[in-house]
Amino acid sequence: MNRTELRDRLRDLGVPDGMYELTGMQSGSRSDLSFPFLEERSGEWVVGVEERGRRGVVRRFSTEDEACRFLYDRLAREVTAPPAARQSPQEEERGRQITEELVRRLKDRSRRGGAGDAGPGDAAT
């Protein structure tokens, strides 16, 4: 999976573009101060959380595919409703709540792991 496929799949789940960031891709305007991100850094792919302008790494990966699948799996677990072509205001609010919960869980995990960095060998979890 690449970032374009990830974005398309997240849209199918009803996750608003502005609730996450994918490096090199335009995303919607963010109203939240915290959001998950995926970016390439020095040949590695990282998934993390940005909070008030500060980025913390949750996990590192050797390939874009692994990083995309990790972020997708984490977001997909939170979604219980089937995808809809058009979202009602209630569905948009639910998507926002789901993403906020994901961000909270990623931050909690990052805090429990010290710096929050994990090696590529940890990507299978």
VOLUM-123865 format. One record per atom (N, C-alpha, C): residue number from 1; residue in three letters; atom name; x, y, z. Coordinates in Angstrom, 3 decimals. Each point is the difference from the previous one (the first is absolute). Example, Ala and Ser with C-alpha at 12.3 -4.5 7.8 and 13.67 -1.06 7.14 Angstrom:
2
+-----+------+------+----------+----------+----------+
: pos : code : site :       c1 :       c2 :       c3 :
+-----+------+------+----------+----------+----------+
:   1 :  Ala :    N :   13.190 :   -5.690 :    7.800 :
:   1 :  Ala :   CA :   -0.890 :    1.190 :    0.000 :
:   1 :  Ala :    C :    0.900 :    1.200 :    0.000 :
:   2 :  Ser :    N :   -0.350 :    1.050 :   -0.720 :
:   2 :  Ser :   CA :    0.820 :    1.190 :    0.060 :
:   2 :  Ser :    C :   -0.770 :    1.090 :    0.730 :
+-----+------+------+----------+----------+----------+
end
This chain:
125
+-----+------+------+----------+----------+----------+
: pos : code : site :       c1 :       c2 :       c3 :
+-----+------+------+----------+----------+----------+
:   1 :  Met :    N :    0.865 :   -1.170 :    0.000 :
:   1 :  Met :   CA :   -0.865 :    1.170 :    0.000 :
:   1 :  Met :    C :    0.911 :    1.231 :    0.000 :
:   2 :  Asn :    N :   -0.409 :    1.033 :   -0.708 :
:   2 :  Asn :   CA :    0.723 :    1.262 :    0.042 :
:   2 :  Asn :    C :   -0.914 :    1.068 :    0.606 :
:   3 :  Arg :    N :    0.514 :    1.233 :    0.098 :
:   3 :  Arg :   CA :   -0.764 :    1.063 :    0.660 :
:   3 :  Arg :    C :   -1.305 :    0.329 :   -0.721 :
:   4 :  Thr :    N :    0.022 :   -0.051 :   -1.323 :
:   4 :  Thr :   CA :   -1.223 :    0.282 :   -0.750 :
:   4 :  Thr :    C :   -1.062 :   -1.051 :    0.296 :
:   5 :  Glu :    N :    0.409 :   -1.257 :   -0.003 :
:   5 :  Glu :   CA :   -0.942 :   -1.076 :    0.325 :
:   5 :  Glu :    C :   -0.487 :    0.118 :    1.443 :
:   6 :  Leu :    N :    0.904 :    0.340 :    0.906 :
:   6 :  Leu :   CA :   -0.387 :    0.187 :    1.402 :
:   6 :  Leu :    C :   -1.039 :    1.099 :    0.122 :
:   7 :  Arg :    N :    0.271 :    1.151 :   -0.621 :
:   7 :  Arg :   CA :   -0.959 :    1.108 :    0.063 :
:   7 :  Arg :    C :   -1.361 :   -0.429 :   -0.545 :
:   8 :  Asp :    N :   -0.008 :   -0.692 :   -1.129 :
:   8 :  Asp :   CA :   -1.261 :   -0.446 :   -0.597 :
:   8 :  Asp :    C :   -0.745 :   -0.968 :    0.921 :
:   9 :  Arg :    N :    0.734 :   -0.900 :    0.620 :
:   9 :  Arg :   CA :   -0.634 :   -0.967 :    0.912 :
:   9 :  Arg :    C :   -0.536 :    0.684 :    1.253 :
:  10 :  Leu :    N :    0.744 :    0.976 :    0.504 :
:  10 :  Leu :   CA :   -0.479 :    0.735 :    1.182 :
:  10 :  Leu :    C :   -1.249 :    0.802 :   -0.342 :
:  11 :  Arg :    N :   -0.018 :    0.580 :   -1.188 :
:  11 :  Arg :   CA :   -1.211 :    0.709 :   -0.439 :
:  11 :  Arg :    C :   -1.178 :   -0.963 :   -0.072 :
:  12 :  Asp :    N :    0.226 :   -1.205 :   -0.510 :
:  12 :  Asp :   CA :   -1.067 :   -1.009 :   -0.063 :
:  12 :  Asp :    C :   -0.529 :   -0.338 :    1.388 :
:  13 :  Leu :    N :    0.878 :    0.075 :    1.007 :
:  13 :  Leu :   CA :   -0.421 :   -0.264 :    1.383 :
:  13 :  Leu :    C :   -0.749 :    1.187 :    0.607 :
:  14 :  Gly :    N :    0.080 :    1.146 :   -0.675 :
:  14 :  Gly :   CA :   -0.664 :    1.193 :    0.520 :
:  14 :  Gly :    C :    0.883 :    0.852 :    0.886 :
:  15 :  Val :    N :    1.305 :   -0.221 :   -0.037 :
:  15 :  Val :   CA :    0.923 :    0.790 :    0.796 :
:  15 :  Val :    C :    0.318 :    1.278 :   -0.785 :
:  16 :  Pro :    N :   -0.330 :    1.172 :    0.526 :
:  16 :  Pro :   CA :    0.247 :    1.257 :   -0.715 :
:  16 :  Pro :    C :    1.490 :    0.231 :   -0.262 :
:  17 :  Asp :    N :    0.327 :    0.556 :   -1.158 :
:  17 :  Asp :   CA :    1.395 :    0.254 :   -0.370 :
:  17 :  Asp :    C :    0.740 :    0.838 :    1.031 :
:  18 :  Gly :    N :   -0.667 :    0.934 :    0.622 :
:  18 :  Gly :   CA :    0.653 :    0.891 :    0.951 :
:  18 :  Gly :    C :    0.314 :   -0.627 :    1.345 :
:  19 :  Met :    N :   -0.346 :   -1.261 :    0.183 :
:  19 :  Met :   CA :    0.219 :   -0.643 :    1.290 :
:  19 :  Met :    C :    1.314 :   -0.769 :    0.063 :
:  20 :  Tyr :    N :    0.790 :    0.040 :   -1.069 :
:  20 :  Tyr :   CA :    1.297 :   -0.663 :   -0.046 :
:  20 :  Tyr :    C :    0.836 :    0.703 :   -1.059 :
:  21 :  Glu :    N :    1.284 :   -0.303 :   -0.048 :
:  21 :  Glu :   CA :    0.886 :    0.589 :   -1.005 :
:  21 :  Glu :    C :    0.861 :   -1.085 :   -0.618 :
:  22 :  Leu :    N :    0.079 :    0.022 :   -1.323 :
:  22 :  Leu :   CA :    0.855 :   -0.910 :   -0.749 :
:  22 :  Leu :    C :    1.024 :    0.841 :   -0.745 :
:  23 :  Thr :    N :    1.278 :   -0.253 :    0.219 :
:  23 :  Thr :   CA :    1.047 :    0.817 :   -0.594 :
:  23 :  Thr :    C :   -0.159 :    0.122 :   -1.512 :
:  24 :  Gly :    N :    0.156 :    1.221 :   -0.486 :
:  24 :  Gly :   CA :   -0.054 :    0.246 :   -1.430 :
:  24 :  Gly :    C :   -1.384 :    0.028 :   -0.602 :
:  25 :  Met :    N :   -1.028 :   -0.073 :    0.822 :
:  25 :  Met :   CA :   -1.366 :   -0.013 :   -0.506 :
:  25 :  Met :    C :   -0.788 :    1.111 :    0.680 :
:  26 :  Gln :    N :   -0.805 :    0.688 :   -0.781 :
:  26 :  Gln :   CA :   -0.839 :    1.054 :    0.564 :
:  26 :  Gln :    C :   -1.053 :   -0.642 :    0.899 :
:  27 :  Ser :    N :   -0.230 :    0.595 :    1.133 :
:  27 :  Ser :   CA :   -1.048 :   -0.497 :    0.890 :
:  27 :  Ser :    C :   -0.939 :    1.150 :    0.332 :
:  28 :  Gly :    N :   -1.146 :   -0.340 :    0.537 :
:  28 :  Gly :   CA :   -0.990 :    1.008 :    0.345 :
:  28 :  Gly :    C :    0.479 :    0.891 :    1.137 :
:  29 :  Ser :    N :   -0.729 :    1.066 :    0.220 :
:  29 :  Ser :   CA :    0.365 :    0.890 :    1.095 :
:  29 :  Ser :    C :   -0.251 :   -0.699 :    1.331 :
:  30 :  Arg :    N :    0.916 :    0.223 :    0.927 :
:  30 :  Arg :   CA :   -0.098 :   -0.660 :    1.295 :
:  30 :  Arg :    C :   -0.557 :    0.953 :    1.033 :
:  31 :  Ser :    N :   -0.992 :   -0.491 :    0.727 :
:  31 :  Ser :   CA :   -0.521 :    0.792 :    1.101 :
:  31 :  Ser :    C :    0.571 :   -0.501 :    1.324 :
:  32 :  Asp :    N :    0.592 :   -1.199 :   -0.020 :
:  32 :  Asp :   CA :    0.547 :   -0.591 :    1.222 :
:  32 :  Asp :    C :    1.464 :    0.386 :    0.170 :
:  33 :  Leu :    N :    0.447 :    0.038 :    1.232 :
:  33 :  Leu :   CA :    1.394 :    0.277 :    0.293 :
:  33 :  Leu :    C :    0.838 :   -1.264 :   -0.024 :
:  34 :  Ser :    N :   -0.637 :   -1.170 :   -0.044 :
:  34 :  Ser :   CA :    0.704 :   -1.276 :   -0.012 :
:  34 :  Ser :    C :   -0.529 :   -0.855 :   -1.140 :
:  35 :  Phe :    N :    0.926 :   -0.671 :   -0.693 :
:  35 :  Phe :   CA :   -0.421 :   -0.877 :   -1.084 :
:  35 :  Phe :    C :    1.129 :   -0.979 :   -0.314 :
:  36 :  Pro :    N :   -0.354 :   -1.199 :   -0.512 :
:  36 :  Pro :   CA :    1.026 :   -0.946 :   -0.421 :
:  36 :  Pro :    C :    0.599 :    0.436 :   -1.337 :
:  37 :  Phe :    N :    1.241 :   -0.391 :   -0.232 :
:  37 :  Phe :   CA :    0.652 :    0.304 :   -1.269 :
:  37 :  Phe :    C :    0.828 :   -1.183 :   -0.467 :
:  38 :  Leu :    N :    0.310 :    0.008 :   -1.297 :
:  38 :  Leu :   CA :    0.890 :   -0.971 :   -0.618 :
:  38 :  Leu :    C :    0.950 :    0.804 :   -0.869 :
:  39 :  Glu :    N :    1.315 :   -0.223 :    0.163 :
:  39 :  Glu :   CA :    0.968 :    0.734 :   -0.809 :
:  39 :  Glu :    C :    1.257 :   -0.817 :   -0.210 :
:  40 :  Glu :    N :    0.747 :    0.404 :   -1.028 :
:  40 :  Glu :   CA :    1.288 :   -0.625 :   -0.278 :
:  40 :  Glu :    C :    1.089 :    0.857 :    0.629 :
:  41 :  Arg :    N :    0.915 :   -0.677 :    0.698 :
:  41 :  Arg :   CA :    1.130 :    0.691 :    0.634 :
:  41 :  Arg :    C :    1.265 :   -0.814 :   -0.251 :
:  42 :  Ser :    N :    0.904 :    0.575 :   -0.720 :
:  42 :  Ser :   CA :    1.316 :   -0.631 :   -0.229 :
:  42 :  Ser :    C :   -0.115 :   -1.458 :   -0.439 :
:  43 :  Gly :    N :   -0.868 :   -0.258 :   -0.952 :
:  43 :  Gly :   CA :   -0.145 :   -1.353 :   -0.531 :
:  43 :  Gly :    C :   -0.879 :   -0.928 :    0.818 :
:  44 :  Glu :    N :   -0.532 :    0.488 :    1.106 :
:  44 :  Glu :   CA :   -0.929 :   -0.783 :    0.823 :
:  44 :  Glu :    C :   -1.378 :    0.624 :   -0.090 :
:  45 :  Trp :    N :   -0.999 :   -0.779 :    0.307 :
:  45 :  Trp :   CA :   -1.384 :    0.501 :    0.076 :
:  45 :  Trp :    C :   -0.407 :   -0.037 :    1.459 :
:  46 :  Val :    N :   -0.566 :    1.110 :    0.468 :
:  46 :  Val :   CA :   -0.410 :    0.072 :    1.398 :
:  46 :  Val :    C :   -1.480 :    0.344 :    0.112 :
:  47 :  Val :    N :   -0.620 :   -0.565 :    1.018 :
:  47 :  Val :   CA :   -1.369 :    0.344 :    0.380 :
:  47 :  Val :    C :    0.110 :    0.586 :    1.391 :
:  48 :  Gly :    N :   -0.667 :    1.121 :    0.192 :
:  48 :  Gly :   CA :    0.068 :    0.654 :    1.293 :
:  48 :  Gly :    C :   -1.196 :    0.883 :    0.242 :
:  49 :  Val :    N :    0.132 :    0.844 :    0.998 :
:  49 :  Val :   CA :   -1.060 :    0.922 :    0.378 :
:  49 :  Val :    C :    0.604 :    1.391 :    0.110 :
:  50 :  Glu :    N :   -0.665 :    0.966 :   -0.625 :
:  50 :  Glu :   CA :    0.382 :    1.398 :    0.187 :
:  50 :  Glu :    C :   -0.954 :    0.595 :    1.012 :
:  51 :  Glu :    N :    0.578 :    0.670 :    0.978 :
:  51 :  Glu :   CA :   -0.804 :    0.650 :    1.028 :
:  51 :  Glu :    C :    0.536 :    1.403 :    0.212 :
:  52 :  Arg :    N :   -0.808 :    0.975 :   -0.364 :
:  52 :  Arg :   CA :    0.366 :    1.414 :    0.153 :
:  52 :  Arg :    C :    1.346 :    0.312 :   -0.632 :
:  53 :  Gly :    N :    0.187 :   -0.506 :   -1.219 :
:  53 :  Gly :   CA :    1.207 :    0.302 :   -0.752 :
:  53 :  Gly :    C :    1.204 :   -0.867 :    0.294 :
:  54 :  Arg :    N :   -0.108 :   -0.898 :    0.958 :
:  54 :  Arg :   CA :    1.107 :   -0.903 :    0.332 :
:  54 :  Arg :    C :   -0.341 :   -1.402 :   -0.454 :
:  55 :  Arg :    N :    0.920 :   -0.624 :   -0.694 :
:  55 :  Arg :   CA :   -0.229 :   -1.338 :   -0.543 :
:  55 :  Arg :    C :    0.728 :   -1.052 :    0.820 :
:  56 :  Gly :    N :   -0.738 :   -1.052 :    0.349 :
:  56 :  Gly :   CA :    0.581 :   -1.135 :    0.687 :
:  56 :  Gly :    C :   -0.192 :   -1.250 :   -0.834 :
:  57 :  Val :    N :    1.041 :   -0.802 :   -0.133 :
:  57 :  Val :   CA :   -0.054 :   -1.222 :   -0.794 :
:  57 :  Val :    C :   -0.569 :   -1.133 :    0.843 :
:  58 :  Val :    N :   -0.988 :   -0.696 :   -0.555 :
:  58 :  Val :   CA :   -0.575 :   -1.174 :    0.649 :
:  58 :  Val :    C :    0.735 :   -1.254 :   -0.467 :
:  59 :  Arg :    N :    0.253 :   -0.081 :   -1.315 :
:  59 :  Arg :   CA :    0.669 :   -1.176 :   -0.552 :
:  59 :  Arg :    C :    0.703 :    0.352 :   -1.302 :
:  60 :  Arg :    N :    1.122 :   -0.698 :   -0.267 :
:  60 :  Arg :   CA :    0.788 :    0.182 :   -1.224 :
:  60 :  Arg :    C :   -0.105 :   -1.257 :   -0.870 :
:  61 :  Phe :    N :    0.061 :    0.213 :   -1.332 :
:  61 :  Phe :   CA :   -0.125 :   -1.101 :   -0.956 :
:  61 :  Phe :    C :    1.029 :    0.159 :   -1.110 :
:  62 :  Ser :    N :    0.376 :   -1.113 :   -0.610 :
:  62 :  Ser :   CA :    0.956 :    0.064 :   -1.102 :
:  62 :  Ser :    C :   -0.681 :    0.263 :   -1.333 :
:  63 :  Thr :    N :   -1.326 :   -0.245 :   -0.092 :
:  63 :  Thr :   CA :   -0.700 :    0.225 :   -1.270 :
:  63 :  Thr :    C :   -1.255 :    0.838 :    0.212 :
:  64 :  Glu :    N :   -0.386 :    0.693 :   -1.069 :
:  64 :  Glu :   CA :   -1.234 :    0.780 :    0.002 :
:  64 :  Glu :    C :   -1.202 :   -0.914 :    0.216 :
:  65 :  Asp :    N :    0.027 :   -1.173 :   -0.621 :
:  65 :  Asp :   CA :   -1.105 :   -0.953 :    0.123 :
:  65 :  Asp :    C :   -0.253 :   -0.369 :    1.458 :
:  66 :  Glu :    N :    1.051 :   -0.335 :    0.734 :
:  66 :  Glu :   CA :   -0.158 :   -0.381 :    1.407 :
:  66 :  Glu :    C :   -0.582 :    1.148 :    0.828 :
:  67 :  Ala :    N :    0.507 :    1.198 :   -0.233 :
:  67 :  Ala :   CA :   -0.477 :    1.163 :    0.755 :
:  67 :  Ala :    C :   -1.459 :    0.290 :   -0.311 :
:  68 :  Cys :    N :   -0.367 :   -0.062 :   -1.275 :
:  68 :  Cys :   CA :   -1.389 :    0.250 :   -0.404 :
:  68 :  Cys :    C :   -0.936 :   -1.032 :    0.609 :
:  69 :  Arg :    N :    0.393 :   -1.260 :   -0.048 :
:  69 :  Arg :   CA :   -0.842 :   -1.066 :    0.561 :
:  69 :  Arg :    C :   -0.165 :    0.169 :    1.510 :
:  70 :  Phe :    N :    1.059 :    0.395 :    0.682 :
:  70 :  Phe :   CA :   -0.066 :    0.221 :    1.447 :
:  70 :  Phe :    C :   -1.018 :    1.087 :    0.325 :
:  71 :  Leu :    N :    0.126 :    1.158 :   -0.671 :
:  71 :  Leu :   CA :   -0.916 :    1.101 :    0.276 :
:  71 :  Leu :    C :   -1.426 :   -0.371 :   -0.390 :
:  72 :  Tyr :    N :   -0.159 :   -0.638 :   -1.140 :
:  72 :  Tyr :   CA :   -1.337 :   -0.415 :   -0.430 :
:  72 :  Tyr :    C :   -0.626 :   -0.953 :    1.017 :
:  73 :  Asp :    N :    0.753 :   -1.006 :    0.422 :
:  73 :  Asp :   CA :   -0.527 :   -0.974 :    0.968 :
:  73 :  Asp :    C :   -0.439 :    0.686 :    1.284 :
:  74 :  Arg :    N :    0.789 :    0.958 :    0.461 :
:  74 :  Arg :   CA :   -0.356 :    0.694 :    1.243 :
:  74 :  Arg :    C :   -1.276 :    0.809 :   -0.166 :
:  75 :  Leu :    N :   -0.150 :    0.679 :   -1.131 :
:  75 :  Leu :   CA :   -1.213 :    0.786 :   -0.231 :
:  75 :  Leu :    C :   -1.198 :   -0.904 :   -0.285 :
:  76 :  Ala :    N :    0.208 :   -1.059 :   -0.759 :
:  76 :  Ala :   CA :   -1.099 :   -0.893 :   -0.372 :
:  76 :  Ala :    C :   -0.605 :   -0.695 :    1.214 :
:  77 :  Arg :    N :    0.807 :   -0.293 :    0.993 :
:  77 :  Arg :   CA :   -0.517 :   -0.646 :    1.216 :
:  77 :  Arg :    C :   -1.051 :    0.852 :    0.695 :
:  78 :  Glu :    N :    0.128 :    1.296 :   -0.168 :
:  78 :  Glu :   CA :   -0.894 :    0.922 :    0.686 :
:  78 :  Glu :    C :   -1.329 :    0.201 :   -0.730 :
:  79 :  Val :    N :   -0.070 :   -0.426 :   -1.225 :
:  79 :  Val :   CA :   -1.186 :    0.257 :   -0.819 :
:  79 :  Val :    C :   -0.893 :   -1.238 :   -0.030 :
:  80 :  Thr :    N :   -1.262 :    0.200 :    0.345 :
:  80 :  Thr :   CA :   -0.930 :   -1.134 :    0.010 :
:  80 :  Thr :    C :   -1.075 :    0.109 :   -1.065 :
:  81 :  Ala :    N :   -0.246 :    1.185 :   -0.500 :
:  81 :  Ala :   CA :   -1.049 :    0.202 :   -1.001 :
:  81 :  Ala :    C :    0.562 :   -0.248 :   -1.397 :
:  82 :  Pro :    N :   -0.822 :   -0.530 :   -0.928 :
:  82 :  Pro :   CA :    0.471 :   -0.198 :   -1.370 :
:  82 :  Pro :    C :    0.218 :    1.344 :   -0.685 :
:  83 :  Pro :    N :    0.862 :    0.022 :   -1.027 :
:  83 :  Pro :   CA :    0.255 :    1.264 :   -0.686 :
:  83 :  Pro :    C :   -1.252 :    0.526 :   -0.684 :
:  84 :  Ala :    N :   -0.094 :    1.311 :   -0.112 :
:  84 :  Ala :   CA :   -1.138 :    0.638 :   -0.655 :
:  84 :  Ala :    C :    0.517 :    0.949 :   -1.071 :
:  85 :  Ala :    N :   -0.747 :    0.125 :   -1.073 :
:  85 :  Ala :   CA :    0.415 :    0.894 :   -1.075 :
:  85 :  Ala :    C :   -0.005 :    1.448 :    0.479 :
:  86 :  Arg :    N :   -1.010 :    0.367 :    0.792 :
:  86 :  Arg :   CA :   -0.089 :    1.342 :    0.570 :
:  86 :  Arg :    C :   -0.280 :   -0.138 :    1.484 :
:  87 :  Gln :    N :    0.656 :    0.834 :    0.764 :
:  87 :  Gln :   CA :   -0.153 :   -0.090 :    1.444 :
:  87 :  Gln :    C :   -1.005 :    1.018 :    0.512 :
:  88 :  Ser :    N :   -0.772 :   -0.465 :    0.941 :
:  88 :  Ser :   CA :   -0.895 :    0.906 :    0.708 :
:  88 :  Ser :    C :    0.834 :    0.751 :    1.040 :
:  89 :  Pro :    N :   -0.535 :    1.086 :    0.559 :
:  89 :  Pro :   CA :    0.734 :    0.690 :    1.072 :
:  89 :  Pro :    C :    0.323 :   -0.929 :    1.174 :
:  90 :  Gln :    N :   -0.904 :   -0.922 :    0.292 :
:  90 :  Gln :   CA :    0.250 :   -0.939 :    1.094 :
:  90 :  Gln :    C :    1.170 :   -0.926 :   -0.345 :
:  91 :  Glu :    N :    0.082 :   -0.431 :   -1.256 :
:  91 :  Glu :   CA :    1.105 :   -0.868 :   -0.409 :
:  91 :  Glu :    C :    1.325 :    0.763 :    0.014 :
:  92 :  Glu :    N :   -0.019 :    1.247 :   -0.419 :
:  92 :  Glu :   CA :    1.212 :    0.810 :    0.053 :
:  92 :  Glu :    C :    0.471 :    0.169 :    1.447 :
:  93 :  Glu :    N :   -0.922 :    0.243 :    0.896 :
:  93 :  Glu :   CA :    0.343 :    0.146 :    1.414 :
:  93 :  Glu :    C :    0.571 :   -1.306 :    0.541 :
:  94 :  Arg :    N :   -0.586 :   -1.125 :   -0.381 :
:  94 :  Arg :   CA :    0.495 :   -1.306 :    0.449 :
:  94 :  Arg :    C :    1.431 :   -0.227 :   -0.499 :
:  95 :  Gly :    N :    0.275 :    0.369 :   -1.257 :
:  95 :  Gly :   CA :    1.350 :   -0.124 :   -0.541 :
:  95 :  Gly :    C :    0.994 :    0.839 :    0.792 :
:  96 :  Arg :    N :   -0.418 :    1.217 :    0.377 :
:  96 :  Arg :   CA :    0.853 :    0.864 :    0.799 :
:  96 :  Arg :    C :    0.274 :   -0.618 :    1.366 :
:  97 :  Gln :    N :   -1.037 :   -0.549 :    0.612 :
:  97 :  Gln :   CA :    0.159 :   -0.629 :    1.320 :
:  97 :  Gln :    C :    0.923 :   -1.211 :   -0.073 :
:  98 :  Ile :    N :   -0.148 :   -0.789 :   -1.046 :
:  98 :  Ile :   CA :    0.850 :   -1.185 :   -0.174 :
:  98 :  Ile :    C :    1.456 :    0.411 :   -0.125 :
:  99 :  Thr :    N :    0.258 :    1.011 :   -0.797 :
:  99 :  Thr :   CA :    1.372 :    0.449 :   -0.201 :
:  99 :  Thr :    C :    0.573 :    0.587 :    1.284 :
: 100 :  Glu :    N :   -0.786 :    0.748 :    0.740 :
: 100 :  Glu :   CA :    0.473 :    0.533 :    1.281 :
: 100 :  Glu :    C :    0.368 :   -1.127 :    0.958 :
: 101 :  Glu :    N :   -0.793 :   -1.050 :    0.005 :
: 101 :  Glu :   CA :    0.296 :   -1.151 :    0.861 :
: 101 :  Glu :    C :    1.293 :   -0.674 :   -0.441 :
: 102 :  Leu :    N :    0.208 :   -0.134 :   -1.314 :
: 102 :  Leu :   CA :    1.243 :   -0.578 :   -0.497 :
: 102 :  Leu :    C :    1.191 :    0.841 :    0.439 :
: 103 :  Val :    N :   -0.099 :    1.299 :   -0.163 :
: 103 :  Val :   CA :    1.087 :    0.896 :    0.394 :
: 103 :  Val :    C :    0.295 :   -0.170 :    1.479 :
: 104 :  Arg :    N :   -1.044 :   -0.054 :    0.829 :
: 104 :  Arg :   CA :    0.200 :   -0.183 :    1.442 :
: 104 :  Arg :    C :    0.731 :   -1.310 :    0.280 :
: 105 :  Arg :    N :   -0.420 :   -1.071 :   -0.663 :
: 105 :  Arg :   CA :    0.641 :   -1.306 :    0.227 :
: 105 :  Arg :    C :    1.444 :   -0.012 :   -0.473 :
: 106 :  Leu :    N :    0.272 :    0.630 :   -1.154 :
: 106 :  Leu :   CA :    1.376 :    0.069 :   -0.487 :
: 106 :  Leu :    C :    0.871 :    0.798 :    0.961 :
: 107 :  Lys :    N :   -0.523 :    1.102 :    0.536 :
: 107 :  Lys :   CA :    0.761 :    0.801 :    0.962 :
: 107 :  Lys :    C :    0.262 :   -0.799 :    1.260 :
: 108 :  Asp :    N :   -1.020 :   -0.727 :    0.490 :
: 108 :  Asp :   CA :    0.182 :   -0.811 :    1.201 :
: 108 :  Asp :    C :    1.081 :   -1.049 :   -0.226 :
: 109 :  Arg :    N :   -0.036 :   -0.632 :   -1.166 :
: 109 :  Arg :   CA :    0.982 :   -1.028 :   -0.311 :
: 109 :  Arg :    C :    1.391 :    0.614 :   -0.078 :
: 110 :  Ser :    N :    0.085 :    1.155 :   -0.639 :
: 110 :  Ser :   CA :    1.282 :    0.682 :   -0.125 :
: 110 :  Ser :    C :    0.566 :    0.342 :    1.380 :
: 111 :  Arg :    N :   -0.837 :    0.474 :    0.889 :
: 111 :  Arg :   CA :    0.451 :    0.349 :    1.361 :
: 111 :  Arg :    C :    0.467 :   -1.226 :    0.767 :
: 112 :  Arg :    N :   -0.699 :   -1.129 :   -0.166 :
: 112 :  Arg :   CA :    0.389 :   -1.221 :    0.702 :
: 112 :  Arg :    C :    1.330 :   -0.543 :   -0.502 :
: 113 :  Gly :    N :    0.328 :    0.276 :   -1.262 :
: 113 :  Gly :   CA :    1.220 :   -0.535 :   -0.588 :
: 113 :  Gly :    C :    1.183 :    0.939 :    0.098 :
: 114 :  Gly :    N :   -0.053 :    0.959 :    0.872 :
: 114 :  Gly :   CA :    1.094 :    0.957 :    0.115 :
: 114 :  Gly :    C :   -0.066 :    0.988 :   -1.140 :
: 115 :  Ala :    N :    0.995 :   -0.070 :   -0.900 :
: 115 :  Ala :   CA :    0.039 :    0.922 :   -1.130 :
: 115 :  Ala :    C :   -1.021 :   -0.376 :   -1.060 :
: 116 :  Gly :    N :   -0.496 :   -1.228 :    0.074 :
: 116 :  Gly :   CA :   -1.019 :   -0.408 :   -0.954 :
: 116 :  Gly :    C :    0.552 :   -0.592 :   -1.265 :
: 117 :  Asp :    N :    1.331 :   -0.040 :   -0.144 :
: 117 :  Asp :   CA :    0.591 :   -0.567 :   -1.211 :
: 117 :  Asp :    C :    0.097 :   -1.513 :    0.138 :
: 118 :  Ala :    N :   -0.326 :   -0.669 :   -1.076 :
: 118 :  Ala :   CA :    0.144 :   -1.438 :   -0.057 :
: 118 :  Ala :    C :    0.768 :   -0.339 :   -1.271 :
: 119 :  Gly :    N :    0.740 :   -1.054 :    0.031 :
: 119 :  Gly :   CA :    0.791 :   -0.381 :   -1.159 :
: 119 :  Gly :    C :   -0.856 :   -0.678 :   -1.058 :
: 120 :  Pro :    N :    0.563 :   -0.159 :   -1.216 :
: 120 :  Pro :   CA :   -0.737 :   -0.640 :   -1.077 :
: 120 :  Pro :    C :   -0.433 :   -1.415 :    0.333 :
: 121 :  Gly :    N :    0.734 :   -0.678 :    0.852 :
: 121 :  Gly :   CA :   -0.362 :   -1.357 :    0.383 :
: 121 :  Gly :    C :   -1.294 :   -0.059 :    0.783 :
: 122 :  Asp :    N :   -0.442 :    1.131 :    0.554 :
: 122 :  Asp :   CA :   -1.237 :    0.043 :    0.779 :
: 122 :  Asp :    C :   -1.209 :    0.211 :   -0.872 :
: 123 :  Ala :    N :    0.164 :    0.155 :   -1.289 :
: 123 :  Ala :   CA :   -1.111 :    0.373 :   -0.894 :
: 123 :  Ala :    C :   -1.037 :   -1.095 :   -0.142 :
: 124 :  Ala :    N :    0.302 :   -1.220 :    0.384 :
: 124 :  Ala :   CA :   -0.940 :   -1.100 :   -0.198 :
: 124 :  Ala :    C :   -1.121 :   -0.026 :    1.012 :
: 125 :  Thr :    N :    0.087 :    0.773 :    1.068 :
: 125 :  Thr :   CA :   -1.052 :   -0.028 :    1.019 :
: 125 :  Thr :    C :   -1.204 :    0.782 :   -0.382 :
+-----+------+------+----------+----------+----------+
end
